[in-house]
Amino acid sequence: MPKVSIIVPVHNTEKYLQACVDSLTSQTLSDIEVVLVENCSTDNSLAMCHTLAEKDSRIKVISIPVGHPSAARNAGIKVAEGDYVGFVDSDDFVDKEMYGDMYNLAAEHDLGVVACTFRMEYDDGTTRCALPNDGSVRIVSGKEIVLLNLHEKISRVIPTMLIKRELLNDFEFPSGVYFEDRATTHLLMSRAERAGVINKAYYGYFSRKGSRMHNNDNFKRMRDFVWANSCRLEFVNTTPIFTDEERAYAAERCAEQYLRKLRHLLRLASTAEEREEALSWCRKMELIPNAVRLPLRARAIRWYIRMFVI
């Protein structure tokens, strides 16, 4: 049984797949398996997956008839055999120390989740890291890691996390939507008794035109951002890990994001159907706890919607 399983959804990324897999098979932690989940590619990605598997016995390939990364991740979880599970997008890459450092910290302290951070890599050779990248390490409780996630003090994206496999039992990523990480990673973190944070940008996002991250599907994309923040607010309202006094603080950031994106959603609605859908999300403002502290701009948006929209 490998120490770490790394699940890689593969969809039309033949140009980047070799570099991605090379970054995984060259990890300082050699006791890994790489699960390539090909999903509805129309290029040479599937053939490349099998070629790569022939060269390294730690690579396994499965193929699914659904072209969405969440469906691929869910399929990968079902066949993963490692003690811990990580996720990498097939057009990205990771530093060779990433999984060794994260696994060693998790094993030493019996952690349910370890989170690192990421850097953006641009076509012109420049990089950017929006979160701390000083290499510092800390061990926190499950509640603390959830609060860090909700307040966006750490990365929310699933590829920057290493998760104990048992925490993924009966868990599925929602398919067919954007921002599925924003809607779910706090749920996984809440299953951990203790977690680790490594403030190091091991993960490299390659920013390229046409990637899913930069797909401007306008109304749907904004709608899904609002939906993801509604998921976070529903979690804050219902989870037993927070006291009533803690809920308002926990909801601050996602409430602000909900309101700001809701304003954009109203502006983007161009059909009667879209306007009705936007209105339905306006009515869900009741998810925001009454005691939450909001910046002036977010308070103004909430007042305007209450007075003139619903």
PyMOL commands that set and color helices and strands:
alter all, ss='L'
color gray80, all
select helices_A, chain A and resi 14-25+45-55+69-79+98-109+142-150+158-160+165-168+180-190+212-214+218-238+244-268+272-287+296-308
alter helices_A, ss='H'
color red, helices_A
select strands_A, chain A and resi 4-10+32-39+59-64+84-87+93-94+113-115+118-121+127-128+137-141+161-164+194-198+203-206
alter strands_A, ss='S'
color yellow, strands_A
deselect
rebuild
show_as cartoon
